[in-house]
Amino acid sequence: MKVTEAELVISAVRQEQYPEGHLPEIALAGRSNVGKSSFINKMINRKALARTSSKPGKTQTLNFYKIENKFYFVDVPGYGFAKVSKKEREKWGQMIEAYMTSRKQLKTVVLIVDVRHPPTNDDCLMYNFLKYYKIPCIIVATKADKIPKGKWASHLKTAKETLNLEKEDEIILFSSETGEGKDKVWASLMERIK
């Protein structure tokens, strides 16, 4: 998919702030420093629509990016490394849970993991949460450019086994540096928002 129009519509913290209308939504979940912003920017061919930061935990709101006036990418706060209080993290958790379990427009969640390392306990918790609530998901294993091509298969196998990935769930290797996997991710997402 070639994206020519993309804009940040709103950064929301409460349900009443979510955009109105019936456009489908794709939520992006992952650890604080896993590269969600880089993923968004690569997918829409922009350098900096989604702000990347060297400080994990920058995203503290649900950021709704309208793409081609057809659907939204919804960037949710990262979990894990953010240097914030436990209370603040719990607040984010409640905000994400409320959004994911009640939003009718949500069609799928892209769970972004770092292919260089086995998925973390938080990644597994997020995957189990999605399965528990029967929320469709795609796993995107990013940073593929950081490991040799010959090791891709074994790293993907580790990710699948660690997450205990169910048969119907797809895992796609991705790199926001090289664009590896970009077309495959788009194809999968377009299927889900028909």
SULTA-V50315 format. One record per residue. RES is the residue in three letters. OMEGA is omega in radians with two decimals (999 if undefined). NEAR is the number of other C-alpha atoms within 12 Angstrom. D_LAST is the distance of its C-alpha to the last C-alpha in whole Angstrom. Layout:
BEGIN
res->[RES/RES]
omega->[OMEGA/OMEGA]
near->[NEAR/NEAR]
d_last->[D_LAST/D_LAST]
END
This chain:
BEGIN
res->[MET/LYS/VAL/THR/GLU/ALA/GLU/LEU/VAL/ILE/SER/ALA/VAL/ARG/GLN/GLU/GLN/TYR/PRO/GLU/GLY/HIS/LEU/PRO/GLU/ILE/ALA/LEU/ALA/GLY/ARG/SER/ASN/VAL/GLY/LYS/SER/SER/PHE/ILE/ASN/LYS/MET/ILE/ASN/ARG/LYS/ALA/LEU/ALA/ARG/THR/SER/SER/LYS/PRO/GLY/LYS/THR/GLN/THR/LEU/ASN/PHE/TYR/LYS/ILE/GLU/ASN/LYS/PHE/TYR/PHE/VAL/ASP/VAL/PRO/GLY/TYR/GLY/PHE/ALA/LYS/VAL/SER/LYS/LYS/GLU/ARG/GLU/LYS/TRP/GLY/GLN/MET/ILE/GLU/ALA/TYR/MET/THR/SER/ARG/LYS/GLN/LEU/LYS/THR/VAL/VAL/LEU/ILE/VAL/ASP/VAL/ARG/HIS/PRO/PRO/THR/ASN/ASP/ASP/CYS/LEU/MET/TYR/ASN/PHE/LEU/LYS/TYR/TYR/LYS/ILE/PRO/CYS/ILE/ILE/VAL/ALA/THR/LYS/ALA/ASP/LYS/ILE/PRO/LYS/GLY/LYS/TRP/ALA/SER/HIS/LEU/LYS/THR/ALA/LYS/GLU/THR/LEU/ASN/LEU/GLU/LYS/GLU/ASP/GLU/ILE/ILE/LEU/PHE/SER/SER/GLU/THR/GLY/GLU/GLY/LYS/ASP/LYS/VAL/TRP/ALA/SER/LEU/MET/GLU/ARG/ILE/LYS]
omega->[3.12/-3.09/3.07/-3.13/3.09/3.12/3.03/-3.06/3.14/2.96/-3.00/3.01/-3.13/-3.08/-3.10/3.12/-3.12/3.13/3.09/3.12/-2.99/-3.14/3.12/-3.12/3.08/-3.13/3.13/-3.11/3.11/3.12/-3.08/-3.05/-3.03/3.09/3.12/-3.13/3.11/3.11/-3.14/-3.09/3.14/-3.10/-3.09/3.10/3.07/3.13/-2.99/3.05/3.03/-3.08/3.06/-3.09/3.06/3.10/3.10/3.07/-3.14/-3.10/-3.13/-3.12/3.00/-3.09/-3.10/3.10/3.12/-3.08/3.07/-3.06/-3.09/-3.11/3.11/2.78/3.10/-3.14/-3.12/-3.12/3.11/3.08/3.07/-2.89/-2.98/-3.14/3.12/-3.10/3.13/-3.13/3.13/3.13/3.13/3.12/3.10/-3.12/3.13/-3.13/-3.14/-3.13/-3.14/-3.14/-3.01/-3.08/-3.07/-3.02/-3.11/-3.08/-3.11/-3.10/-3.13/3.07/3.02/3.11/-3.06/3.10/3.14/-3.04/-3.10/-3.07/3.03/3.09/-3.11/3.06/3.13/3.09/-3.14/3.10/3.14/3.12/3.14/3.09/-3.13/3.14/-3.11/-3.11/3.12/3.10/-3.13/3.14/3.01/3.07/3.06/-3.13/-2.99/-3.12/3.14/-3.12/-3.08/3.09/-3.13/-3.12/-3.12/-3.12/-3.11/-3.06/-3.10/3.10/3.11/3.13/3.11/-3.14/3.14/-3.10/-3.12/3.13/-3.01/-3.02/3.11/-3.04/-3.05/-3.09/-3.06/3.00/-3.06/3.08/-3.02/2.99/3.10/3.07/-3.01/-3.08/3.07/3.07/-3.05/-3.12/-3.14/3.12/3.13/-3.12/-3.13/-3.13/-3.12/3.08/-3.00/-3.10/3.10/999]
near->[20/16/20/15/20/27/27/26/24/23/26/26/27/22/23/13/16/30/28/18/15/17/26/32/40/43/41/43/46/43/34/35/30/41/41/45/41/32/45/45/30/32/37/32/25/23/18/19/28/33/24/25/18/16/17/25/31/28/37/28/29/39/39/38/37/32/30/19/21/22/32/39/45/43/48/42/43/40/40/29/22/25/18/22/13/14/11/18/24/17/20/29/29/22/26/37/27/22/34/37/26/17/29/20/27/32/34/38/43/42/47/47/47/38/38/29/26/23/35/26/20/25/36/30/23/34/35/22/24/31/25/16/18/18/30/32/38/40/43/42/45/45/34/32/23/23/22/14/19/12/18/27/20/19/30/35/23/24/36/32/17/24/32/24/26/20/12/14/25/28/35/37/40/41/37/33/21/20/25/26/27/30/21/23/36/28/19/28/34/19/17/23/23/14]
d_last->[14/16/17/19/19/19/21/22/22/24/25/25/28/27/24/26/25/21/19/19/16/13/11/9/11/12/16/18/21/24/28/30/31/28/26/23/24/25/22/20/22/22/18/19/22/24/27/27/25/25/28/30/33/35/36/33/32/32/28/30/27/23/22/19/18/16/14/14/14/10/10/13/15/17/21/23/26/27/30/33/35/35/39/38/40/39/38/36/34/34/33/30/29/29/27/24/25/24/21/19/21/20/17/15/12/13/10/12/15/16/20/22/25/28/29/32/33/32/30/32/33/30/27/28/28/25/23/25/24/21/22/24/21/19/16/14/15/16/19/20/24/25/28/28/31/33/34/35/33/35/34/31/30/33/31/28/30/32/28/27/30/31/28/28/24/23/22/18/18/18/20/20/23/23/25/25/28/27/24/24/20/18/17/16/15/12/11/11/9/6/6/6/4/0]
END
